[in-house]
Every structure is written in C-alpha cells, then in structure tokens.
Amino acid sequence: MICSRARALGSAAVMLALSACAVPAPPARQRTPVRWIMVEKSIGEVVPGGQNGQGQVDPRSAIVTLQPLYSEDVNWEVVVEPHDFYVEILEVTPRGQASPGETVNARVRVARGRESEMYRLTARASGSDVQIVGGREQIVRGSTPTSFRFTSLVPGRGGIAIGVEKVDPRDP
C-alpha cells in the first residue's frame, strides 16, 4: 500500500517537474511598419455592412484609410526573362510614300520568338489621322509572320507602332 502511494506521489512529482521545465511560448513578435500608405477602400471593407453605431452608411461608398506597410511587403524578388524578343518588319507595301487614303500593308513577325510560346502583337496609330484597317491585335505562335493594314487620311508622315508581349497560354 505504501509502495503504491509512493508511486502515485512519484509520478505526480515527475509530471510537476516536467511541466515546470517546459519552455514557455515566445511572446508574439510585434511587427513594426516601415511606412504607412493611404488606401482607398469601400466602407463595407472597413465596417461590415456599413453599420456603425446607430447610423447606416452605403457600404459601396469610399473612404481613405491608413494601412501599415511592413518590410516583408516590399521585399520581393524580380525575375526578368533574359530572352529578348521584338517586332521585326519583313515587308511594307506599297514601297515608298503612300497617297492619302491608300492602304499600306505591313508584314511583321516576332524576332527571336520561340515556337513553343505565344505572343500578342498590338498596333497603335501614330496620329489621329492614321486609321488601322482590320484588327489592332493579333496573337501568333513563335516567329510566324502576320500582317497589319493601315491608311493615312492626310499627306505626310504617318504610320503605326507595333508592340509585342508574351502571352500566358492559361490566360483567355
């Protein structure tokens, strides 16, 4: 009987000793903002349902708030693709200066375009007197040639600029 009481006291003493040796949880780390920024939010984001006290505010109305910006918010890694691609002009017809209203055809391709990738070519008029005939945007695979057509309504210099960007095949 004494032996069983000693065992019970011994196990209780061991449990008490183990709980005393347990490492306390570290205090919650306080994050210090490196900057505060002004952000426009809807009232519904700040006050649920737009209800504040006894008053009701339209939850879609906007309010300017101060939001903390922490160091981890501004520490990011920029990944730049070293592959350089650009628009290459293959042919422009008619050759020489076009007459006002005459349609010009520019045949282009993505220089150094990879066959496994898709690219969006976007044409932009150089002035208000230049009109793009047909589509302003085309998607091509690799360095497949494509054409853009445009015309100028007045005499003198006028044309189009064509930009290129790689398209993610998962985007519609």
Backbone as CSV, one residue per row, in Angstrom:
resi,resn,N_x,N_y,N_z,CA_x,CA_y,CA_z,C_x,C_y,C_z
1,MET,0.813,-1.174,0.000,0.000,0.000,0.000,0.867,1.252,0.000
2,ILE,1.929,1.258,0.822,2.843,2.397,0.861,3.543,2.523,-0.483
3,CYS,3.863,1.415,-1.073,4.567,1.417,-2.354,3.710,2.062,-3.446
4,SER,2.406,1.747,-3.469,1.552,2.322,-4.498,1.358,3.823,-4.278
5,ARG,1.309,4.261,-2.981,1.202,5.701,-2.708,2.475,6.417,-3.123
6,ALA,3.607,5.821,-2.895,4.883,6.436,-3.277,4.964,6.555,-4.795
7,ARG,4.487,5.513,-5.468,4.490,5.559,-6.929,3.590,6.694,-7.436
8,ALA,2.408,6.823,-6.847,1.478,7.866,-7.256,2.077,9.246,-6.986
9,LEU,2.701,9.412,-5.813,3.345,10.682,-5.495,4.537,10.917,-6.413
10,GLY,5.287,9.836,-6.710,6.459,9.961,-7.588,6.048,10.405,-8.985
11,SER,4.949,9.781,-9.541,4.525,10.183,-10.869,3.998,11.599,-10.872
12,ALA,3.311,12.007,-9.819,2.818,13.375,-9.740,3.984,14.344,-9.667
13,ALA,5.037,13.979,-8.929,6.213,14.840,-8.812,6.918,14.960,-10.160
14,VAL,7.002,13.848,-10.878,7.649,13.876,-12.199,6.851,14.761,-13.146
15,MET,5.501,14.632,-13.148,4.658,15.456,-14.024,4.797,16.935,-13.676
16,LEU,4.859,17.227,-12.388,5.019,18.598,-11.943,6.379,19.125,-12.372
17,ALA,7.403,18.310,-12.244,8.744,18.721,-12.640,8.813,18.948,-14.140
18,LEU,8.179,18.063,-14.938,8.192,18.226,-16.391,7.451,19.490,-16.814
19,SER,6.324,19.770,-16.167,5.590,20.976,-16.557,6.358,22.230,-16.162
20,ALA,7.137,22.171,-15.110,7.941,23.324,-14.708,9.090,23.542,-15.676
21,CYS,9.579,22.461,-16.322,10.699,22.570,-17.251,10.256,22.939,-18.661
22,ALA,8.971,22.907,-18.909,8.503,23.204,-20.262,8.900,24.628,-20.643
23,VAL,9.289,24.785,-21.889,9.709,26.087,-22.391,8.474,26.923,-22.662
24,PRO,8.400,28.124,-22.097,7.221,28.956,-22.345,7.195,29.409,-23.808
25,ALA,6.008,29.604,-24.334,5.866,30.065,-25.718,6.465,31.462,-25.829
26,PRO,7.204,31.706,-26.934,7.792,33.040,-27.087,6.676,34.067,-27.251
27,PRO,6.908,35.275,-26.778,5.872,36.305,-26.920,5.633,36.596,-28.403
28,ALA,4.411,36.959,-28.732,4.074,37.261,-30.122,4.968,38.395,-30.625
29,ARG,5.584,38.177,-31.775,6.511,39.155,-32.345,5.717,40.355,-32.855
30,GLN,6.054,41.491,-32.359,5.397,42.708,-32.796,6.046,43.159,-34.096
31,ARG,5.228,43.320,-35.124,5.747,43.813,-36.401,5.664,45.331,-36.391
32,THR,6.724,45.957,-36.816,6.754,47.409,-36.866,6.640,47.844,-38.324
33,PRO,5.651,48.658,-38.645,5.532,49.116,-40.031,6.728,49.981,-40.418
34,VAL,7.173,49.822,-41.670,8.246,50.679,-42.172,7.679,51.962,-42.774
35,ARG,6.383,51.930,-43.083,5.733,53.096,-43.675,4.226,52.895,-43.592
36,TRP,3.499,53.980,-43.636,2.051,53.921,-43.705,1.644,54.470,-45.061
37,ILE,0.694,53.819,-45.706,0.245,54.294,-47.006,-1.254,54.570,-46.945
38,MET,-1.680,55.531,-47.777,-3.105,55.844,-47.858,-3.729,54.952,-48.914
39,VAL,-4.822,54.287,-48.536,-5.503,53.356,-49.424,-6.982,53.695,-49.449
40,GLU,-7.562,53.723,-50.636,-9.000,53.952,-50.754,-9.697,52.604,-50.673
41,LYS,-10.651,52.495,-49.746,-11.408,51.260,-49.560,-12.885,51.595,-49.524
42,SER,-13.707,50.577,-49.755,-15.144,50.788,-49.598,-15.478,50.686,-48.115
43,ILE,-16.514,51.384,-47.697,-16.931,51.358,-46.291,-17.209,49.921,-45.859
44,GLY,-17.760,49.109,-46.771,-18.072,47.718,-46.458,-16.846,46.909,-46.062
45,GLU,-15.645,47.284,-46.565,-14.411,46.584,-46.174,-13.957,46.999,-44.778
46,VAL,-14.248,48.240,-44.400,-13.787,48.765,-43.120,-14.786,48.458,-42.007
47,VAL,-16.052,48.701,-42.274,-17.110,48.467,-41.300,-18.088,47.472,-41.928
48,PRO,-18.195,46.257,-41.404,-19.069,45.244,-42.018,-20.499,45.742,-42.193
49,GLY,-20.986,45.654,-43.417,-22.353,46.063,-43.720,-22.588,47.554,-43.713
50,GLY,-21.575,48.347,-43.447,-21.724,49.797,-43.415,-22.427,50.287,-42.162
51,GLN,-22.612,49.411,-41.175,-23.298,49.769,-39.930,-22.274,50.219,-38.908
52,ASN,-22.413,51.440,-38.417,-21.505,51.968,-37.419,-22.334,52.698,-36.371
53,GLY,-22.398,52.125,-35.173,-23.240,52.720,-34.139,-24.690,52.603,-34.541
54,GLN,-25.422,53.713,-34.525,-26.824,53.685,-34.907,-27.036,54.170,-36.333
55,GLY,-25.948,54.516,-37.009,-26.076,55.036,-38.361,-25.773,53.982,-39.413
56,GLN,-26.359,54.132,-40.582,-26.126,53.244,-41.713,-25.475,54.057,-42.827
57,VAL,-24.374,53.561,-43.380,-23.676,54.213,-44.476,-23.697,53.248,-45.651
58,ASP,-23.799,53.775,-46.862,-23.790,52.928,-48.054,-22.478,52.145,-48.080
59,PRO,-22.520,50.802,-48.031,-21.287,50.004,-47.986,-20.404,50.161,-49.219
60,ARG,-20.950,50.686,-50.336,-20.154,50.875,-51.549,-19.423,52.206,-51.588
61,SER,-19.770,53.125,-50.682,-19.102,54.426,-50.681,-17.642,54.255,-50.249
62,ALA,-16.802,55.190,-50.657,-15.359,55.064,-50.438,-14.891,55.899,-49.258
63,ILE,-13.802,55.436,-48.671,-13.157,56.144,-47.565,-11.649,55.969,-47.736
64,VAL,-10.889,56.973,-47.337,-9.430,56.877,-47.393,-8.946,56.431,-46.019
65,THR,-8.150,55.362,-45.988,-7.642,54.822,-44.730,-6.127,54.765,-44.761
66,LEU,-5.519,54.679,-43.593,-4.079,54.469,-43.500,-3.847,52.992,-43.266
67,GLN,-2.939,52.413,-44.034,-2.656,50.988,-43.935,-1.166,50.804,-43.687
68,PRO,-0.789,49.931,-42.749,0.634,49.723,-42.492,1.295,48.960,-43.628
69,LEU,2.530,49.290,-43.887,3.340,48.599,-44.886,4.544,48.025,-44.155
70,TYR,4.689,46.708,-44.174,5.762,46.033,-43.449,6.911,45.703,-44.391
71,SER,8.067,45.435,-43.812,9.258,45.180,-44.631,9.053,43.993,-45.560
72,GLU,8.327,42.965,-45.121,8.118,41.802,-45.999,7.198,42.141,-47.172
73,ASP,6.430,43.224,-47.069,5.582,43.646,-48.179,6.389,44.257,-49.318
74,VAL,7.559,44.786,-49.014,8.362,45.439,-50.048,9.614,44.658,-50.412
75,ASN,9.829,43.516,-49.797,10.973,42.669,-50.140,10.507,41.572,-51.073
76,TRP,10.722,41.736,-52.353,10.336,40.712,-53.310,11.454,40.547,-54.324
77,GLU,11.395,39.453,-55.011,12.423,39.135,-55.994,11.857,39.356,-57.381
78,VAL,12.567,40.093,-58.182,12.141,40.353,-59.545,12.825,39.342,-60.457
79,VAL,12.021,38.664,-61.271,12.556,37.684,-62.208,12.390,38.258,-63.606
80,VAL,13.484,38.463,-64.285,13.469,39.013,-65.631,13.901,37.921,-66.596
81,GLU,13.088,37.727,-67.624,13.445,36.725,-68.617,14.560,37.279,-69.500
82,PRO,15.668,36.564,-69.607,16.793,37.086,-70.389,16.556,37.012,-71.902
83,HIS,15.521,36.291,-72.314,15.253,36.150,-73.744,14.703,37.463,-74.293
84,ASP,15.348,38.023,-75.283,14.961,39.298,-75.861,14.174,39.055,-77.147
85,PHE,12.954,39.583,-77.218,12.183,39.478,-78.449,11.627,40.855,-78.796
86,TYR,11.402,41.081,-80.072,10.929,42.368,-80.560,10.239,42.148,-81.896
87,VAL,9.580,43.196,-82.417,8.885,43.094,-83.693,9.859,43.403,-84.818
88,GLU,9.910,42.520,-85.799,10.767,42.691,-86.970,9.881,42.954,-88.183
89,ILE,10.172,44.008,-88.941,9.414,44.329,-90.149,9.978,43.505,-91.297
90,LEU,9.118,42.709,-91.925,9.553,41.881,-93.052,9.336,42.587,-94.384
91,GLU,8.194,43.292,-94.509,7.874,43.939,-95.783,6.802,44.997,-95.560
92,VAL,6.906,46.109,-96.283,5.886,47.149,-96.278,5.525,47.422,-97.729
93,THR,4.225,47.327,-98.046,3.780,47.615,-99.418,2.638,48.614,-99.352
94,PRO,2.551,49.547,-100.234,3.446,49.803,-101.352,4.780,50.372,-100.877
95,ARG,5.782,50.184,-101.693,7.098,50.728,-101.357,7.072,52.237,-101.593
96,GLY,7.788,52.958,-100.759,7.799,54.412,-100.889,6.607,55.030,-100.186
97,GLN,6.374,56.301,-100.473,5.313,57.037,-99.801,3.956,56.690,-100.408
98,ALA,2.966,56.443,-99.519,1.616,56.113,-99.972,0.804,57.390,-100.117
99,SER,-0.162,57.362,-100.985,-1.072,58.504,-101.173,-2.099,58.512,-100.045
100,PRO,-2.669,59.677,-99.716,-3.710,59.717,-98.686,-4.868,58.784,-99.050
101,GLY,-5.283,57.970,-98.100,-6.370,57.017,-98.319,-5.914,55.671,-98.848
102,GLU,-4.664,55.578,-99.310,-4.152,54.306,-99.844,-3.814,53.379,-98.665
103,THR,-4.185,52.111,-98.803,-3.946,51.143,-97.730,-2.513,50.628,-97.796
104,VAL,-1.864,50.657,-96.638,-0.491,50.163,-96.505,-0.550,48.838,-95.751
105,ASN,0.205,47.860,-96.228,0.259,46.551,-95.590,1.657,46.353,-95.001
106,ALA,1.708,46.086,-93.708,2.995,45.848,-93.036,3.032,44.388,-92.595
107,ARG,3.974,43.627,-93.134,4.146,42.216,-92.769,5.248,42.161,-91.720
108,VAL,4.941,41.602,-90.554,5.875,41.599,-89.427,5.913,40.214,-88.782
109,ARG,6.869,40.055,-87.874,6.948,38.841,-87.063,7.670,39.169,-85.761
110,VAL,7.593,38.245,-84.801,8.312,38.403,-83.544,9.717,37.860,-83.767
111,ALA,10.697,38.746,-83.725,12.085,38.304,-83.901,12.512,37.533,-82.657
112,ARG,13.200,36.463,-82.837,13.661,35.572,-81.768,12.498,34.953,-80.989
113,GLY,11.342,34.870,-81.632,10.182,34.254,-80.991,10.388,32.745,-80.873
114,ARG,10.059,32.204,-79.736,10.187,30.759,-79.520,8.931,30.064,-80.041
115,GLU,9.111,28.983,-80.772,7.990,28.269,-81.376,7.016,27.718,-80.340
116,SER,7.466,27.505,-79.120,6.601,26.957,-78.077,5.817,28.049,-77.346
117,GLU,6.022,29.310,-77.699,5.374,30.410,-76.979,4.448,31.209,-77.892
118,MET,3.470,31.851,-77.253,2.504,32.687,-77.971,2.802,34.153,-77.650
119,TYR,2.572,35.024,-78.646,2.839,36.448,-78.478,1.640,37.257,-78.963
120,ARG,1.374,38.368,-78.279,0.318,39.292,-78.686,0.986,40.495,-79.332
121,LEU,0.630,40.748,-80.597,1.108,41.923,-81.312,-0.033,42.939,-81.323
122,THR,0.268,44.168,-80.910,-0.749,45.210,-80.821,-0.298,46.422,-81.626
123,ALA,-1.152,46.848,-82.571,-0.847,48.013,-83.412,-1.484,49.258,-82.806
124,ARG,-0.735,50.355,-82.870,-1.204,51.644,-82.368,-0.903,52.697,-83.430
125,ALA,-1.895,53.523,-83.757,-1.733,54.561,-84.775,-0.800,55.653,-84.265
126,SER,0.024,56.211,-85.178,0.969,57.260,-84.781,0.307,58.618,-84.621
127,GLY,-0.906,58.757,-85.130,-1.620,60.032,-85.011,-3.100,59.836,-85.265
128,SER,-3.869,60.911,-85.036,-5.323,60.807,-85.194,-5.744,60.669,-86.649
129,ASP,-4.884,61.045,-87.574,-5.219,60.946,-88.995,-4.892,59.572,-89.584
130,VAL,-4.306,58.669,-88.795,-3.977,57.315,-89.254,-5.050,56.359,-88.747
131,GLN,-5.581,55.549,-89.643,-6.596,54.564,-89.280,-6.061,53.159,-89.535
132,ILE,-6.273,52.288,-88.568,-5.881,50.885,-88.721,-7.049,50.170,-89.378
133,VAL,-6.756,49.461,-90.441,-7.771,48.718,-91.192,-7.734,47.276,-90.694
134,GLY,-8.849,46.796,-90.181,-8.881,45.437,-89.639,-8.532,45.448,-88.161
135,GLY,-8.039,44.314,-87.679,-7.760,44.163,-86.256,-6.522,44.904,-85.790
136,ARG,-6.589,45.409,-84.585,-5.453,46.094,-83.956,-4.564,45.116,-83.193
137,GLU,-5.062,43.906,-82.978,-4.342,42.949,-82.139,-4.360,41.574,-82.804
138,GLN,-3.212,40.904,-82.749,-3.117,39.546,-83.293,-2.247,38.715,-82.376
139,ILE,-2.624,37.445,-82.230,-1.826,36.521,-81.423,-1.179,35.525,-82.371
140,VAL,0.134,35.369,-82.220,0.889,34.469,-83.101,1.710,33.498,-82.264
141,ARG,2.080,32.392,-82.880,2.953,31.412,-82.241,4.364,31.590,-82.806
142,GLY,5.327,31.709,-81.894,6.731,31.814,-82.310,6.972,33.009,-83.204
143,SER,7.685,32.780,-84.291,8.005,33.876,-85.215,7.192,33.781,-86.502
144,THR,5.958,33.311,-86.393,5.067,33.222,-87.545,4.748,34.622,-88.053
145,PRO,4.925,34.893,-89.350,4.624,36.228,-89.884,3.127,36.535,-89.849
146,THR,2.791,37.805,-89.690,1.416,38.287,-89.741,1.426,39.680,-90.346
147,SER,0.242,40.189,-90.686,0.159,41.498,-91.339,-0.800,42.434,-90.618
148,PHE,-0.472,43.709,-90.666,-1.340,44.785,-90.199,-1.543,45.730,-91.370
149,ARG,-2.745,46.275,-91.492,-3.054,47.212,-92.577,-3.491,48.536,-91.974
150,PHE,-3.073,49.624,-92.600,-3.442,50.956,-92.128,-3.446,51.930,-93.280
151,THR,-4.041,53.090,-93.038,-4.068,54.147,-94.049,-3.990,55.493,-93.343
152,SER,-3.510,56.484,-94.067,-3.463,57.845,-93.543,-4.399,58.703,-94.379
153,LEU,-5.157,59.549,-93.741,-6.140,60.368,-94.445,-5.555,61.667,-94.977
154,VAL,-4.346,62.038,-94.516,-3.713,63.287,-94.943,-2.316,62.980,-95.489
155,PRO,-1.799,63.858,-96.351,-0.440,63.634,-96.853,0.594,63.862,-95.745
156,GLY,1.747,63.263,-95.908,2.825,63.418,-94.930,3.089,62.122,-94.200
157,ARG,3.923,62.239,-93.184,4.319,61.037,-92.434,3.181,60.549,-91.544
158,GLY,3.033,59.257,-91.497,2.028,58.624,-90.647,2.238,57.130,-90.701
159,GLY,1.977,56.474,-89.630,2.185,55.026,-89.615,1.626,54.410,-88.350
160,ILE,2.138,53.242,-88.027,1.695,52.536,-86.830,2.922,52.062,-86.053
161,ALA,2.722,51.876,-84.771,3.740,51.265,-83.914,3.165,49.926,-83.476
162,ILE,3.989,48.896,-83.486,3.518,47.564,-83.114,4.297,47.099,-81.896
163,GLY,3.573,46.813,-80.829,4.178,46.315,-79.603,3.995,44.813,-79.509
164,VAL,4.850,44.173,-78.712,4.770,42.722,-78.548,4.860,42.379,-77.067
165,GLU,4.082,41.380,-76.654,4.172,40.849,-75.295,3.915,39.349,-75.353
166,LYS,4.582,38.635,-74.476,4.391,37.194,-74.404,3.051,36.913,-73.745
167,VAL,2.320,35.929,-74.267,1.003,35.580,-73.755,1.121,34.286,-72.971
168,ASP,0.534,34.287,-71.780,0.469,33.079,-70.976,-0.640,32.208,-71.561
169,PRO,-0.346,30.966,-71.943,-1.369,30.131,-72.581,-2.565,29.843,-71.664
170,ARG,-2.435,30.061,-70.364,-3.556,29.830,-69.434,-4.517,30.996,-69.424
171,ASP,-4.084,32.179,-69.929,-4.971,33.348,-69.979,-5.872,33.240,-71.194
172,PRO,-7.132,33.677,-71.067,-8.039,33.622,-72.226,-7.722,34.670,-73.237
